[in-house]
Amino acid sequence: MFPRGNIYESTRSLTRARPAPPQPQTPTRKGQGGDQFDLFLPYVADMPMRDQREMMERPFFSLAKSKRIKPIDYTSPDGKLWVHVSASPEYGMATIWDADILIYCASVLADMARRGVNDVPRKLNLMPYDLLRAIGRPTTGRAYELLGQALDRLVATTIKTNIRAENRREATFSWLDGWTQLVDEKTERSRGMTIELSNWFWEGVMMKGGVLSIDRAYFDITGGRERWLYKVARKHAGGAGEEGFAISMPTLFEKSGAEGEYRRFKFEILKLAEKDALPGYGLSVETAKGGEPMLRMRRIDGKDGAEPALPVQGRGATTAQQSVPVAASATPGSSGAKRVSPGKHQMKPAAKTATVDVTSLIRKTVKGLSDNATRGFMADETIAHLRETCPGWDLHALHAEFEKWVNADAARLPANWQKAFIGFVKRHHEKHGHTLRG
């Protein structure tokens, strides 16, 4: 609980506290005794959501729900831009879910600018209830506790970058310079919150073209990689026309700042492409030079819970035409990708059965790529299955034996690494299981 009648300030040196959840309030007018914050309730509900453009393109946040301490080090392919993100050992690195708070703040700033507000502030006064509701979070006591933890991580995470730094010098900042909350001394309800944004973030939102609209369905995405992939798709494919935008998997891995090995990342992205459940964007896989997969993203209005939109002038296709998931030619600069001539396999929107056939073909292709991408490690599903069906074994030791056995003969290379390893362990279990019982 917040202390009665006090303002709780969160900085790097202060401890956290949990506010009592406020109750939903009805809008009031000035002069009727209501809080000034109540006046924003109707306008917040319909406010378009915006994200800061540069934050969608570079790796600034942890994609994991677990605490991350390992820094992010990123350099753009041309070597001109770099980002270094370091975490507080106490709080951990700000996550992509914490970034929802910044999306809300960017949306408020952008809306103020749109309405002609003079001197758009860097310090925002708002109600936690409104913030949580706008980003699709519950308004329970636990939700308010998690909000405080997220705000602390945004204060404690340190970013160094030369993006928008004068004369290519680095800028050092945290996402928030601080935050405070006022609690009513009688009811212990929240009476509002102050969030002070960093100057780097504020300038990025206020500069021309600094924000992009995002769909409210984004807040329903649960996975960290899926959320990040939506941002990449919105940034690069949102206005790219019917061919969309294609990017090689190694480049995508570098842009993510994700922990872990590349092959694991590739496997997970291929699974997401197979699932193809991003709101408003279709995912497909192509093969580039060298055999590495390339991910193509296309805008599909109304897909998977996204808000329907009217066709954009210059996009060159209706919504129905865009929803046909056919493989298109590579984007300029990606000449290594296999090219499919426009219209060669594209079906008319009315040909529903043909569309299903094309979708099935693409999903089978992606599944084959994802099967090959699992070579050399155990998938989570494989581990769970073997622990249930063949309990008691050191799976990592058996996997090392399996790799050694496969590498001894080129003819043994399996088409599906996971299925082959499962079969290997089951045969081992049948042959030696009695030793475990002994």
C-alpha positions as CSV (number, residue, x, y, z in Angstrom):
1,M,0.0,0.0,0.0
2,F,1.0,3.6,-0.5
3,P,1.4,5.5,2.7
4,R,-1.6,7.6,3.7
5,G,-1.7,11.1,2.4
6,N,1.8,10.9,0.9
7,I,3.3,11.2,-2.6
8,Y,5.2,8.1,-3.6
9,E,8.2,8.9,-5.7
10,S,10.0,6.2,-7.7
11,T,13.7,6.8,-8.6
12,R,16.7,4.6,-8.8
13,S,17.3,5.0,-5.1
14,L,13.8,4.6,-3.7
15,T,11.9,1.4,-2.9
16,R,8.7,0.3,-4.5
17,A,5.2,0.4,-3.0
18,R,1.8,-1.0,-4.1
19,P,-1.1,1.4,-4.6
20,A,-4.7,0.5,-3.7
21,P,-6.6,-0.1,-6.9
22,P,-8.9,2.9,-7.7
23,Q,-12.5,2.3,-8.6
24,P,-13.9,3.3,-12.1
25,Q,-15.0,6.8,-12.0
26,T,-17.7,8.6,-14.0
27,P,-16.7,11.7,-15.9
28,T,-17.3,15.0,-14.1
29,R,-17.1,18.6,-15.1
30,K,-15.1,21.5,-13.7
31,G,-16.9,23.1,-10.8
32,Q,-18.7,19.9,-9.7
33,G,-15.9,18.9,-7.3
34,G,-14.4,16.2,-9.5
35,D,-10.7,15.7,-10.3
36,Q,-9.3,17.3,-13.3
37,F,-8.1,13.9,-14.4
38,D,-11.7,12.7,-14.7
39,L,-12.2,15.0,-17.7
40,F,-9.8,12.9,-19.7
41,L,-11.8,9.6,-19.4
42,P,-14.0,10.0,-22.5
43,Y,-11.1,11.2,-24.7
44,V,-8.6,8.5,-23.5
45,A,-11.0,5.7,-24.4
46,D,-11.0,6.7,-28.1
47,M,-7.5,8.1,-28.4
48,P,-5.5,6.6,-31.4
49,M,-2.5,4.6,-30.1
50,R,1.0,5.7,-31.4
51,D,4.5,4.3,-31.0
52,Q,7.7,6.1,-31.4
53,R,9.2,5.2,-34.8
54,E,12.9,4.7,-33.8
55,M,11.9,2.4,-30.9
56,M,10.1,0.1,-33.3
57,E,13.2,-0.3,-35.5
58,R,16.0,-0.8,-33.0
59,P,16.5,-3.2,-30.1
60,F,15.8,-1.2,-27.0
61,F,13.9,-3.7,-24.8
62,S,14.1,-7.2,-23.4
63,L,11.8,-9.6,-25.2
64,A,11.7,-12.1,-22.2
65,K,9.3,-12.1,-19.2
66,S,12.1,-13.3,-17.0
67,K,14.6,-10.8,-15.5
68,R,17.3,-9.8,-17.9
69,I,20.6,-8.4,-16.8
70,K,22.7,-9.1,-19.9
71,P,23.2,-5.8,-21.9
72,I,22.0,-5.3,-25.5
73,D,24.7,-4.3,-28.0
74,Y,23.5,-3.4,-31.5
75,T,25.2,-1.9,-34.5
76,S,23.3,-1.2,-37.7
77,P,24.4,-3.2,-40.9
78,D,26.0,-0.1,-42.3
79,G,27.9,0.6,-39.1
80,K,26.5,4.1,-38.6
81,L,24.1,3.6,-35.8
82,W,24.5,1.8,-32.5
83,V,22.5,1.1,-29.3
84,H,23.7,-0.1,-25.9
85,V,21.1,-0.9,-23.3
86,S,22.2,-1.8,-19.7
87,A,20.1,-3.1,-16.9
88,S,19.9,-2.5,-13.2
89,P,20.9,-5.6,-11.2
90,E,18.0,-4.9,-8.8
91,Y,15.2,-4.2,-11.3
92,G,16.4,-5.8,-14.5
93,M,16.0,-4.4,-18.0
94,A,12.8,-2.7,-19.2
95,T,10.8,-5.2,-21.2
96,I,8.7,-4.9,-24.4
97,W,5.6,-5.1,-22.1
98,D,6.9,-2.1,-20.1
99,A,7.1,-0.2,-23.4
100,D,3.3,-0.2,-23.4
101,I,3.5,2.6,-20.9
102,L,5.7,4.6,-23.3
103,I,3.2,3.9,-26.2
104,Y,0.5,5.3,-24.0
105,C,2.6,8.4,-23.2
106,A,3.5,8.9,-26.9
107,S,-0.2,8.6,-27.8
108,V,-1.1,11.3,-25.3
109,L,1.7,13.6,-26.5
110,A,0.7,13.1,-30.2
111,D,-2.9,13.7,-29.4
112,M,-2.1,17.0,-27.6
113,A,-0.1,18.1,-30.6
114,R,-2.9,17.2,-33.0
115,R,-5.4,19.3,-30.9
116,G,-3.0,22.3,-31.0
117,V,-1.9,22.3,-27.4
118,N,0.8,24.9,-26.9
119,D,4.0,23.7,-25.0
120,V,3.3,20.0,-24.9
121,P,4.7,18.9,-21.6
122,R,7.4,16.4,-20.8
123,K,5.8,15.7,-17.5
124,L,2.4,14.0,-17.8
125,N,-0.4,14.0,-15.2
126,L,-2.7,11.0,-15.7
127,M,-4.7,8.4,-13.9
128,P,-3.2,4.9,-13.5
129,Y,-6.7,3.4,-14.1
130,D,-6.8,5.1,-17.5
131,L,-3.3,4.0,-18.4
132,L,-4.0,0.3,-17.6
133,R,-7.3,0.4,-19.4
134,A,-5.8,2.0,-22.5
135,I,-3.1,-0.7,-22.9
136,G,-5.5,-3.6,-22.3
137,R,-4.4,-4.5,-18.7
138,P,-6.7,-5.4,-15.8
139,T,-7.3,-2.9,-13.0
140,T,-6.8,-5.3,-10.1
141,G,-4.5,-4.7,-7.2
142,R,-1.9,-7.0,-8.7
143,A,-2.0,-5.0,-12.0
144,Y,-1.2,-1.8,-10.0
145,E,1.7,-3.5,-8.3
146,L,3.1,-4.7,-11.7
147,L,2.6,-1.2,-13.1
148,G,4.9,0.2,-10.3
149,Q,7.5,-2.5,-11.1
150,A,7.4,-1.6,-14.8
151,L,7.8,2.1,-14.1
152,D,10.8,1.3,-11.9
153,R,12.4,-0.6,-14.7
154,L,11.8,2.2,-17.2
155,V,13.6,4.6,-14.7
156,A,16.5,2.2,-14.0
157,T,17.3,1.0,-17.5
158,T,20.1,3.0,-19.1
159,I,20.5,3.6,-22.9
160,K,23.5,4.9,-24.8
161,T,23.1,5.6,-28.5
162,N,24.2,7.8,-31.3
163,I,20.7,8.0,-32.7
164,R,19.8,11.6,-32.8
165,A,23.0,12.5,-31.0
166,E,24.6,15.8,-32.1
167,N,27.8,15.4,-34.2
168,R,27.4,11.6,-33.9
169,R,28.2,11.7,-30.2
170,E,26.4,9.4,-27.9
171,A,23.3,10.3,-25.9
172,T,22.8,8.7,-22.5
173,F,19.3,8.5,-20.9
174,S,16.7,6.4,-19.1
175,W,13.2,6.1,-20.5
176,L,11.7,7.9,-17.5
177,D,13.4,10.6,-15.4
178,G,11.0,9.7,-12.5
179,W,7.4,9.1,-11.5
180,T,5.2,10.0,-8.6
181,Q,1.8,9.0,-7.3
182,L,-0.6,10.8,-5.0
183,V,-2.9,8.7,-2.7
184,D,-6.0,10.0,-1.0
185,E,-5.4,9.9,2.8
186,K,-9.0,8.9,3.6
187,T,-9.8,6.3,0.9
188,E,-6.3,5.3,0.0
189,R,-7.3,5.5,-3.6
190,S,-5.0,6.8,-6.3
191,R,-5.5,10.5,-7.0
192,G,-3.4,10.6,-10.1
193,M,0.2,9.9,-11.3
194,T,3.0,12.1,-12.7
195,I,5.3,10.5,-15.2
196,E,8.4,12.5,-16.3
197,L,9.6,11.4,-19.7
198,S,13.2,11.5,-20.8
199,N,14.1,14.3,-23.2
200,W,15.3,11.9,-25.8
201,F,12.0,10.1,-25.9
202,W,10.0,13.3,-25.8
203,E,11.9,14.8,-28.7
204,G,11.5,11.6,-30.7
205,V,7.7,11.7,-30.3
206,M,7.4,15.4,-31.1
207,M,9.6,15.5,-34.2
208,K,7.9,15.4,-37.6
209,G,7.1,11.8,-38.5
210,G,8.2,10.7,-35.0
211,V,5.3,8.3,-34.3
212,L,3.3,5.6,-36.2
213,S,-0.2,4.5,-35.4
214,I,-0.5,1.0,-34.0
215,D,-3.6,-1.3,-33.8
216,R,-5.2,-1.8,-30.3
217,A,-5.0,-5.5,-31.0
218,Y,-1.3,-5.2,-30.4
219,F,-1.9,-5.2,-26.7
220,D,-3.5,-8.6,-26.9
221,I,-0.3,-10.2,-28.2
222,T,1.2,-12.2,-25.4
223,G,4.6,-13.3,-26.7
224,G,7.6,-11.0,-26.5
225,R,9.0,-12.0,-30.0
226,E,5.5,-11.7,-31.5
227,R,5.1,-8.2,-30.0
228,W,8.5,-7.2,-31.4
229,L,7.7,-8.7,-34.8
230,Y,4.5,-6.7,-35.0
231,K,6.6,-3.5,-34.4
232,V,9.0,-4.5,-37.2
233,A,6.1,-5.3,-39.5
234,R,4.3,-2.0,-38.8
235,K,7.5,0.0,-39.2
236,H,8.7,-1.6,-42.5
237,A,5.6,-3.1,-44.1
238,G,2.9,-0.7,-43.0
239,G,3.2,1.4,-46.2
240,A,5.3,-0.9,-48.4
241,G,2.4,-1.8,-50.8
242,E,1.1,-5.3,-51.7
243,E,4.6,-6.8,-52.0
244,G,5.4,-5.9,-48.4
245,F,8.9,-6.0,-46.9
246,A,11.4,-8.9,-46.8
247,I,14.3,-9.2,-44.4
248,S,16.9,-11.9,-44.0
249,M,16.8,-14.0,-40.8
250,P,20.3,-13.1,-39.6
251,T,19.6,-9.4,-40.0
252,L,16.3,-9.9,-38.1
253,F,18.1,-11.6,-35.3
254,E,20.6,-8.7,-34.9
255,K,17.7,-6.2,-34.9
256,S,15.9,-8.1,-32.1
257,G,18.6,-7.9,-29.5
258,A,17.3,-11.3,-28.3
259,E,19.3,-13.5,-25.9
260,G,20.2,-17.0,-27.0
261,E,21.6,-18.6,-30.1
262,Y,20.6,-17.7,-33.7
263,R,19.3,-21.1,-34.6
264,R,16.9,-21.0,-31.7
265,F,15.7,-17.6,-32.7
266,K,15.3,-18.7,-36.3
267,F,13.2,-21.7,-35.3
268,E,10.9,-19.6,-33.2
269,I,10.4,-17.0,-35.9
270,L,9.7,-19.7,-38.5
271,K,7.1,-21.1,-36.1
272,L,5.5,-17.6,-35.8
273,A,5.4,-17.4,-39.6
274,E,3.7,-20.8,-39.7
275,K,1.2,-19.6,-37.2
276,D,0.7,-16.3,-39.1
277,A,-1.3,-14.7,-36.3
278,L,-0.1,-11.1,-36.2
279,P,-3.0,-8.6,-36.3
280,G,-3.0,-6.7,-39.5
281,Y,0.1,-8.4,-41.1
282,G,0.7,-11.6,-43.0
283,L,3.9,-13.5,-42.7
284,S,5.5,-15.8,-45.3
285,V,9.0,-17.3,-45.8
286,E,11.3,-17.3,-48.8
287,T,14.7,-18.6,-49.3
288,A,17.6,-16.2,-50.0
289,K,21.1,-16.8,-51.3
290,G,23.1,-19.2,-49.1
291,G,20.0,-21.1,-48.1
292,E,19.0,-18.9,-45.1
293,P,15.3,-18.1,-44.8
294,M,13.9,-14.6,-45.5
295,L,10.8,-13.4,-43.7
296,R,8.3,-11.4,-45.8
297,M,5.7,-9.2,-44.1
298,R,2.6,-7.7,-45.8
299,R,-0.2,-5.4,-44.6
300,I,-3.6,-7.1,-44.5
301,D,-6.3,-4.9,-43.1
302,G,-8.6,-6.5,-40.6
303,K,-6.5,-9.7,-40.1
304,D,-6.6,-11.5,-36.7
305,G,-8.4,-8.8,-34.8
306,A,-6.9,-5.8,-36.4
307,E,-9.2,-2.8,-37.0
308,P,-10.4,-2.8,-40.6
309,A,-9.1,0.1,-42.7
310,L,-10.0,1.6,-46.0
311,P,-7.6,0.9,-48.9
312,V,-4.7,3.4,-48.9
313,Q,-4.1,5.3,-52.1
314,G,-1.1,4.0,-53.9
315,R,-1.2,0.6,-52.1
316,G,-2.5,-0.9,-55.3
317,A,-4.8,-3.6,-53.9
318,T,-8.0,-4.1,-52.1
319,T,-8.1,-5.6,-48.7
320,A,-9.4,-8.9,-50.2
321,Q,-6.5,-9.0,-52.7
322,Q,-3.9,-8.3,-50.0
323,S,-5.2,-11.2,-47.9
324,V,-4.1,-13.8,-50.5
325,P,-0.9,-15.1,-48.9
326,V,1.1,-15.7,-52.1
327,A,4.9,-15.5,-52.2
328,A,5.9,-12.2,-53.9
329,S,9.1,-10.9,-55.3
330,A,11.9,-9.7,-53.0
331,T,12.1,-6.1,-52.0
332,P,14.7,-3.9,-53.7
333,G,18.1,-4.7,-52.4
334,S,17.3,-8.4,-51.7
335,S,18.0,-9.8,-55.1
336,G,19.2,-13.0,-53.6
337,A,15.6,-14.2,-52.8
338,K,13.8,-16.6,-55.1
339,R,11.4,-14.6,-57.3
340,V,7.8,-15.4,-58.1
341,S,6.4,-13.4,-60.9
342,P,3.5,-11.2,-59.9
343,G,0.2,-12.8,-60.8
344,K,1.8,-16.2,-61.7
345,H,0.2,-18.0,-58.8
346,Q,-2.0,-15.2,-57.4
347,M,-5.7,-16.1,-57.3
348,K,-8.6,-13.8,-57.6
349,P,-10.2,-12.9,-54.3
350,A,-13.4,-14.7,-55.2
351,A,-11.6,-18.0,-55.7
352,K,-11.9,-19.1,-52.1
353,T,-10.8,-22.7,-52.6
354,A,-7.7,-21.7,-54.5
355,T,-6.7,-19.3,-51.6
356,V,-7.0,-22.2,-49.1
357,D,-4.7,-24.3,-51.3
358,V,-2.1,-21.6,-51.5
359,T,-2.2,-21.1,-47.8
360,S,-1.8,-24.8,-47.2
361,L,1.2,-24.9,-49.5
362,I,2.9,-22.0,-47.8
363,R,2.3,-23.5,-44.3
364,K,3.8,-26.8,-45.4
365,T,6.9,-25.0,-46.8
366,V,7.3,-23.1,-43.6
367,K,6.9,-26.2,-41.5
368,G,9.6,-27.9,-43.5
369,L,11.9,-25.0,-42.9
370,S,11.2,-24.9,-39.2
371,D,11.9,-28.7,-38.9
372,N,15.3,-28.2,-40.5
373,A,16.0,-25.1,-38.3
374,T,15.8,-27.3,-35.1
375,R,18.9,-29.2,-36.0
376,G,21.4,-29.2,-33.1
377,F,19.1,-28.5,-30.1
378,M,16.0,-29.8,-28.4
379,A,12.8,-27.9,-28.8
380,D,10.7,-27.2,-25.7
381,E,8.0,-29.5,-26.9
382,T,10.5,-32.3,-27.4
383,I,11.8,-32.0,-23.9
384,A,8.3,-31.9,-22.4
385,H,7.3,-35.0,-24.4
386,L,10.3,-37.1,-23.5
387,R,10.2,-36.2,-19.8
388,E,6.6,-37.5,-19.8
389,T,7.2,-40.7,-22.0
390,C,10.8,-41.5,-21.1
391,P,11.4,-40.1,-17.6
392,G,14.6,-40.4,-15.7
393,W,17.2,-39.8,-18.4
394,D,19.6,-37.0,-18.8
395,L,18.3,-35.6,-22.1
396,H,21.2,-33.3,-22.7
397,A,23.6,-36.3,-22.5
398,L,21.5,-38.4,-24.8
399,H,21.2,-35.5,-27.2
400,A,25.0,-35.2,-27.4
401,E,25.1,-39.0,-28.1
402,F,22.5,-38.5,-30.8
403,E,24.5,-35.8,-32.5
404,K,27.6,-37.9,-32.4
405,W,25.7,-40.8,-34.0
406,V,24.2,-38.6,-36.7
407,N,27.5,-37.0,-37.6
408,A,29.2,-40.4,-37.9
409,D,27.3,-41.1,-41.2
410,A,26.0,-38.5,-43.7
411,A,23.2,-40.9,-44.6
412,R,21.8,-40.6,-41.1
413,L,20.9,-36.9,-41.4
414,P,17.2,-36.8,-40.5
415,A,14.6,-34.8,-42.4
416,N,13.1,-33.9,-39.0
417,W,15.6,-33.5,-36.2
418,Q,13.1,-33.5,-33.3
419,K,11.2,-36.6,-34.4
420,A,14.5,-38.4,-35.0
421,F,15.8,-37.5,-31.6
422,I,12.5,-38.6,-30.0
423,G,12.8,-42.0,-31.7
424,F,16.4,-42.3,-30.6
425,V,15.5,-41.7,-26.9
426,K,12.5,-44.0,-27.0
427,R,14.7,-46.8,-28.5
428,H,17.3,-46.1,-25.8
429,H,14.5,-46.2,-23.1
430,E,13.1,-49.5,-24.3
431,K,16.6,-51.1,-24.4
432,H,18.0,-49.7,-21.1
433,G,14.9,-48.6,-19.1
434,H,15.3,-51.6,-16.7
435,T,18.6,-50.0,-15.4
436,L,16.5,-47.0,-14.1
437,R,14.2,-49.3,-12.3
438,G,17.2,-51.1,-10.8
